[in-house]
Amino acid sequence: MTLKTEKEKSVLTYSKSKGIVALVTAFMKQRRMGLNDFIQRLATNSYACKHPEVQSILNLSPPQDAEHMNTNPSPPPSPTQQINLGPSSNPSAKPSDFHFLKVIGKGSFGKVLLARHRTDDQFYAVKVLQKKAILKKKEEKHIMSERNVLLKNVKHPFLVGLHYSFQTTDKLYFILDYINGGELFYHLQRERCFLEPRARFYAAEIASALGYLHSLNIVYRDLKPENILLDSQGHIILTDFGLCKENIEPNGTTSTFCGTPEYLAPEVLHKQPYDRTVDWWCLGAVLYEMLYGLPPFYSRNTAEMYDNILNKPLQLKPNISNAARHLLEGLLQKDRTKRLGCTEDFIEIKKHVFFSPINWDDLNAKKITPPFNPNVTGPNDLRHFDPEFTDEPVPSSIGCSPDSALVTASIKEAAEAFVGFSYAPSMDSYL
């Protein structure tokens, strides 16, 4: 009898573990989707579409920022019209300057590649974007916004640095810091969750980066473990600024429906104006995921997940400290006017008891030893990159400029849309 009971317990445990594995696997696959693709799939799901909150999202046109409103559309720029969006251009930079070694990331508009400069032998992460794909989805403003934000971020320890950017007739190139400690997403996937001291260290460095962006009147809007990298020592590096919103004053709001489904704040789902506290909601969601293994309101059923974000009370298991519990309750407050950070922004986060072990000056100076060392042997050590990327062959078109005789009208249109993209920093940026 005892034997049978133990066996039954064993079967039950195995069954439960299979269910957890299935849940996590489905979650990982869904996480790679962009919001546009996600909404498209949601629209074709008959069950999900019956949910009133989902109907609201699908049937109502998303409110738009003033910058996206098209009441008096201006004509496209002509080839002679110069739009200076950066301090200076870098006319001498070209794809053939680099030896492209490996694919280390992919997105909707292109790839990120590990590259070595042929002259100085330095390694860089080169983000290569297809102009035609960007224009097709009308994402020019987001790409230019990413570049503008990168220009402002050069000197912060936890934000990826832009060395320079340039363009060919059909592609945009960001020459970025090469960070090879792996995505936080990759490490969470392998370890499922982190102990509280490790989660606190990462949350503090992320909060410092967000606080810096807010000091520049920039709202990040897309915080998630895929956009958080570890450097070779184990420090946080925030990347991918495509959804950043510039010029948001301390009390300013915006209303564009964007982000990643699991991390959308209630006010974004409600299509209400939202402010910089949307980033503190996302910090809460990422901290929760680091401690528990999944985002706070996650469900495989998309309609149910949205309903959870809007209506379900936050549930916290008892295996975290009271300080962590209090912080999560403050950050994941559904009412943004009561959310932690709503009055004094980053100052409120810094003062929270959960972060009392953190010396913020030492943190920003990278004097605190990271709790995890990626132990990379050098730039060629790609152990922390997903083989989904690194196993892919490097496209031959990446490293060469197209023959000008083959440039079509659509490529000419693409070239004109990104006039002023190229950038080379002044020498002061390196001092």
Backbone hydrogen bonds, N-H to C=O, Kabsch-Sander energy under -0.5 kcal/mol:
donor,donor_aa,acceptor,acceptor_aa,energy
5,T,1,M,-2.2
6,E,2,T,-2.5
7,K,3,L,-2.3
8,E,4,K,-2.9
9,K,5,T,-2.6
10,S,6,E,-2.5
11,V,7,K,-2.7
12,L,8,E,-2.7
13,T,9,K,-2.7
14,Y,10,S,-2.5
15,S,11,V,-2.8
16,K,12,L,-2.7
17,S,13,T,-2.6
18,K,14,Y,-2.4
19,G,15,S,-2.1
20,I,16,K,-2.2
21,V,17,S,-2.5
22,A,18,K,-2.5
23,L,19,G,-2.2
24,V,20,I,-2.8
25,T,21,V,-2.6
26,A,22,A,-2.3
27,F,23,L,-2.2
28,M,24,V,-2.6
29,K,25,T,-2.1
30,Q,26,A,-2.3
31,R,27,F,-2.0
32,R,28,M,-0.7
32,R,29,K,-1.0
33,M,30,Q,-1.9
38,F,34,G,-2.3
39,I,35,L,-2.8
40,Q,36,N,-2.0
41,R,37,D,-2.2
42,L,38,F,-2.4
43,A,39,I,-2.3
44,T,40,Q,-0.8
44,T,41,R,-0.5
45,N,42,L,-1.2
46,S,44,T,-0.8
49,C,45,N,-2.4
50,K,46,S,-0.7
50,K,47,Y,-1.0
51,H,48,A,-1.5
55,Q,51,H,-2.6
56,S,52,P,-2.0
57,I,53,E,-1.8
58,L,54,V,-2.6
59,N,55,Q,-3.1
60,L,56,S,-1.6
68,H,65,D,-1.3
69,M,65,D,-0.8
69,M,66,A,-0.8
81,Q,78,S,-1.7
82,Q,80,T,-0.7
83,I,81,Q,-0.5
84,N,82,Q,-0.6
85,L,83,I,-1.0
85,L,420,G,-0.5
93,A,90,N,-1.3
97,D,94,K,-2.1
98,F,95,P,-2.0
99,H,116,R,-2.7
100,F,98,F,-0.7
101,L,99,H,-0.5
101,L,114,L,-2.9
102,K,114,L,-1.2
103,V,392,E,-0.6
104,I,102,K,-0.5
104,I,112,V,-2.9
105,G,112,V,-1.2
107,G,110,G,-2.5
111,K,128,V,-1.8
112,V,105,G,-2.5
113,L,126,V,-2.6
114,L,102,K,-2.6
115,A,124,Y,-2.6
116,R,99,H,-2.2
117,H,122,Q,-2.9
118,R,97,D,-3.1
121,D,117,H,-1.7
124,Y,115,A,-2.9
125,A,176,L,-2.1
126,V,113,L,-3.1
126,V,124,Y,-0.6
127,K,125,A,-0.6
127,K,174,F,-2.3
128,V,111,K,-3.1
128,V,126,V,-0.7
129,L,127,K,-0.6
129,L,172,L,-2.4
130,Q,109,F,-3.6
131,K,129,L,-0.6
131,K,170,D,-2.2
134,I,130,Q,-1.8
135,L,131,K,-2.8
136,K,132,K,-2.3
137,K,133,A,-1.3
138,K,135,L,-1.2
139,E,134,I,-2.6
143,I,139,E,-2.0
144,M,140,E,-2.6
145,S,141,K,-2.3
146,E,142,H,-2.3
147,R,143,I,-1.9
148,N,144,M,-2.5
149,V,145,S,-2.6
150,L,146,E,-2.4
151,L,147,R,-1.7
152,K,148,N,-0.8
152,K,149,V,-0.9
153,N,149,V,-0.8
153,N,150,L,-0.8
156,H,153,N,-1.7
159,L,156,H,-1.3
160,V,238,L,-2.4
162,L,150,L,-0.5
163,H,161,G,-0.5
163,H,175,I,-3.1
164,Y,175,I,-1.0
165,S,423,Y,-2.6
166,F,173,Y,-1.8
168,T,171,K,-2.4
172,L,129,L,-2.3
173,Y,166,F,-2.7
174,F,127,K,-2.4
175,I,164,Y,-2.5
175,I,173,Y,-0.5
176,L,125,A,-2.9
176,L,174,F,-0.8
177,D,161,G,-2.0
179,I,177,D,-0.7
180,N,178,Y,-0.5
181,G,230,L,-1.9
183,E,384,H,-0.5
184,L,225,P,-0.8
184,L,228,I,-3.4
185,F,225,P,-1.6
187,H,183,E,-1.8
188,L,184,L,-2.8
189,Q,185,F,-2.3
190,R,186,Y,-1.5
191,E,187,H,-2.4
192,R,188,L,-2.7
193,C,191,E,-2.1
194,F,290,M,-3.7
199,A,195,L,-2.3
200,R,196,E,-2.7
201,F,197,P,-2.0
202,Y,198,R,-2.1
203,A,199,A,-2.6
204,A,200,R,-2.5
205,E,201,F,-2.0
206,I,202,Y,-2.6
207,A,203,A,-2.6
208,S,204,A,-2.2
209,A,205,E,-1.9
210,L,206,I,-2.6
211,G,207,A,-2.9
212,Y,208,S,-1.9
213,L,209,A,-2.2
214,H,210,L,-2.7
215,S,211,G,-1.7
216,L,212,Y,-0.9
216,L,213,L,-1.1
217,N,214,H,-2.0
218,I,213,L,-2.3
219,V,245,K,-2.5
220,Y,218,I,-0.5
227,N,224,K,-1.8
228,I,225,P,-1.0
229,L,227,N,-0.6
229,L,237,I,-3.2
230,L,182,G,-2.1
231,D,235,H,-2.6
234,G,231,D,-0.9
237,I,229,L,-2.7
238,L,158,F,-3.1
239,T,227,N,-2.5
244,C,241,F,-1.3
245,K,219,V,-2.6
246,E,244,C,-0.5
248,I,217,N,-2.8
249,E,247,N,-0.8
252,G,249,E,-2.3
254,T,274,Y,-2.5
257,F,63,P,-0.6
258,C,256,T,-1.1
263,Y,260,T,-2.2
264,L,260,T,-0.5
264,L,261,P,-1.2
268,V,265,A,-0.8
269,L,265,A,-2.0
270,H,266,P,-2.4
271,K,268,V,-1.2
272,Q,267,E,-2.6
274,Y,254,T,-3.2
278,V,275,D,-1.9
279,D,276,R,-1.7
280,W,276,R,-0.6
281,W,277,T,-1.9
282,C,278,V,-1.8
283,L,279,D,-2.0
284,G,280,W,-2.1
285,A,281,W,-2.2
286,V,282,C,-2.5
287,L,283,L,-2.7
288,Y,284,G,-2.6
289,E,285,A,-2.1
290,M,286,V,-2.4
291,L,287,L,-1.9
292,Y,288,Y,-2.6
293,G,289,E,-2.5
298,Y,295,P,-1.4
302,T,300,R,-0.7
305,M,301,N,-2.3
306,Y,302,T,-2.3
307,D,303,A,-2.2
308,N,304,E,-2.6
309,I,305,M,-2.4
310,L,306,Y,-2.0
311,N,307,D,-2.9
312,K,307,D,-0.7
312,K,308,N,-1.2
316,L,314,L,-0.5
320,I,317,K,-0.5
325,R,321,S,-2.3
326,H,322,N,-2.6
327,L,323,A,-2.2
328,L,324,A,-2.6
329,E,325,R,-2.3
330,G,326,H,-1.7
331,L,327,L,-2.7
332,L,328,L,-2.7
333,Q,330,G,-0.8
334,K,332,L,-0.5
336,R,334,K,-0.8
338,K,335,D,-2.0
339,R,335,D,-0.5
339,R,336,R,-0.5
340,L,330,G,-2.4
342,C,339,R,-2.0
345,D,341,G,-0.9
347,I,344,E,-1.6
348,E,345,D,-1.2
349,I,345,D,-1.0
350,K,346,F,-2.7
351,K,347,I,-1.8
352,H,348,E,-0.6
352,H,349,I,-1.2
355,F,352,H,-1.6
356,S,353,V,-1.7
358,I,355,F,-2.1
360,W,358,I,-0.8
363,L,359,N,-2.4
364,N,360,W,-2.4
365,A,361,D,-1.4
366,K,363,L,-1.5
367,K,362,D,-3.1
368,I,362,D,-0.6
369,T,367,K,-0.5
381,D,378,G,-2.0
382,L,380,N,-0.9
385,F,382,L,-1.9
389,F,386,D,-2.2
390,T,386,D,-1.7
391,D,387,P,-2.2
392,E,389,F,-1.7
398,I,395,P,-1.4
399,G,396,S,-0.5
400,C,397,S,-0.9
406,L,403,D,-2.2
407,V,404,S,-1.1
412,K,408,T,-2.2
413,E,409,A,-2.3
414,A,410,S,-2.0
415,A,411,I,-2.6
416,E,412,K,-2.2
417,A,413,E,-1.7
418,F,414,A,-0.8
418,F,415,A,-0.8
419,V,416,E,-1.2
421,F,418,F,-1.9
423,Y,165,S,-3.0
424,A,88,S,-1.7
429,S,426,S,-1.6
430,Y,427,M,-1.5
431,L,428,D,-1.3
